[in-house]
Each structure stands twice: as structure tokens, then as C-alpha cells.
Amino acid sequence: MKTQTIRIALILTLAVLLLGTVSFAASTGRLRVQVPFAFYASDQLLPAGNYWVDSMNNGRAIKVQRQDGPEFAIFMTVPTAATNKGGSYLLFNRYGAENFLRRIHSPEIALEGNLWKSHREKELAETMAKNSGDKRLAGPVQVTIQIKGE
């Protein structure tokens, strides 16, 4: 039973990746962003650098790929109400020295979505709640980076 469940999960994961590859080829646009610090995109730790942000599968999945290296992350987003206000940006939650990509907003490529919290971010949030008397652990600091289309 457990082996069968693992096989089904593996098949579904491969199907999502293949569909994402097809959608990526038909992407309506891409964004370029310079992130000056290491960050988590979902559970994948990515180094500081220049990145491409591509919408896949009609914005339900996102690919963040380093321009000058092999690092990338593909993840699902939580859809949010689309707004055309403001320019494109990435929003990060910062806990001490650790940064987590939390939201992507881009009217340019019709992309609006939040990321699920990673295991590491949930772990840090729980630690903050337990140590709420420590002002350094009072909550995440939000960092916004403006991005431009390519």
C-alpha cells in the first residue's frame, strides 16, 4: 500500500513538471530581478544573484531560475485577487538572517500569488511564538524588491 502511494505521488509530480514545461514554453512573459541575499523559494535555498521569474501553468506555478548558474526552484502559488496596482515586485519575509519568498506580484505577466510557507519558515515562526519576549524574534520583517519585465 505504501509503495503504491509513493508511485502515485511520483507519477503526479512528473505530470505536473511535464505540464509546467509545456506551459513554460507558452509563457506570456518573464521577469528579471536581482536578489541581493540568499533566500528560500518554497523549500529550496537559492543564493543571492540575478534571477528570471517565469509564470507557468497560467500562473499556478512559478519558476525562479538563476541567470548565471544552475540554481532554480519550481513551486505552486496560492492564487490571490488580481490587482493592477503598482509595479511588479517580490515580497520576502525575513527572520533574522534567513529570507523567504512570500509573494509575487506582476501585472506585466498577469501574475499574482502567494507562496506556501516552507517547513523552515514554519519552524522559525513557531520559534518566534515561543520566544515572543525576545524583540529580535517579534515577527518577520517584510522586504520588497521591485522587478522589471524582460
N, C-alpha and C positions, 0 to 999 in steps of 0.2 A: 504494500500500500504506500509506504513512504517513498520507495523507488519510483513508483508511478507518479506520485505527486511532484517529485523532483523533475521527472521527464516532462511533465506537462508544463511546469514553470519554465523550464529551459526552452521548450518549443515556443511558448508565448513570448518570452524575451527575444528570441531570434526573430519572430514575426514582427514585433514592434521595431526592432532595429532595421529590418529589411524595409518595412513600410516607411520608416524615418528616412532611410537613404533615398528612396524614391521621392518622398516629399521634399527632401533637401535639394534635390536636383531641380525641382519645380519651385523653389523658394522665390518669394516675391522680392526679397532684398536681404541685405546683411548690414550689420553694424560693425564699426571698428571702435575699440575702446582700449585705452591704456590704463591698466590697473597697477598702481604703484606699490602694492603689498600682496603677499601671499593670501589666498582665500580658498574657502571651501565652496564648491558648486555641488550641491547635494552632498554626497559623502566623499567626493573626490577633492583632494587638496591640490590646488594649482599654484604655481609660483607667480610672483609679480611679472608683468610683461604686457605686451600688446596682444590683443585678442580679437577674433572675429566672433560675432554673436549672430547665429542663424536661426530663423524660425523654421520649425519642421512640423509636418502633420497639422497644418493650419493653426500653428501657434500652441498646440497642445504639448509639444516637446520643443526643447531648445538645445542647440549645440553651441558650446563655448570652446573655441579652438585657439590655442596659442599660435600666433603668426610665424614665429621663428623657432618653433620646437614641436615635439610630438605630443605635448600635453593637450588633453581635451576632456570634456565631460558632456554627456548627453543626459538630460533629465526631463521629467514631466513637470508641467506647471499646474497651478491651481488657477483656473480662469477667474478673472475679476471683471467688474463692469468696465467696459472700454471708455476711455475719455481721450479727447484730442487736445487736452490742455497741456501746455508746456512742451518742452523738447524731450528727446529721448534720454533716458538715464538708467543706471543700475543703482540699486539701493542695497547696502550691506549692513548687517548687524555686526558690531564689533564688541567682543567680550575680552577685555584686556588686550592681548596681542593677537588674538585669533579673530578672523573676519569670515563672515558667512554671507554669500549672495542670497538676498531675500526677495528681491522684486526686480522685474524688468519692465520698463515702460517705453514703448516706441510707437508713436502714431505713424512714423515713416514706413514701417513694415507691418502695421496693424497687429502689434504685439502688446499684450497687457497681461501680466500674470505674476503670481507669487510662487515661490518655491516651497516645497515641503521642508520642514526643519530636519536637518540631518541628525543622525544619532549623536554626534559630538555636540551640536548646538543644544539639543535637548539636555544632554548631560551637563553642560555649562549652566543652562537655565535652572536646572534643579539645584546645582551647587549654589547659585546666586540666591535662590529662595531660602536655602538652609542657612546661608551666611548673610542674611539681609541686613544685619547690623554693621557690616563692613561696607563703607561707602564706595570702595573700589568695585564691589560686586553688586551695586544697586540696580543694574539693568544694562542692557546693551546700548551702546552709542550707535546711532544711525549715521552712516557715511554715504553720501550721494556722489556719484561720478557721472558727469554729463557725457553723452556719447554722440557721435555723428555718423550719418549714413555713408555708405560706400557705393 
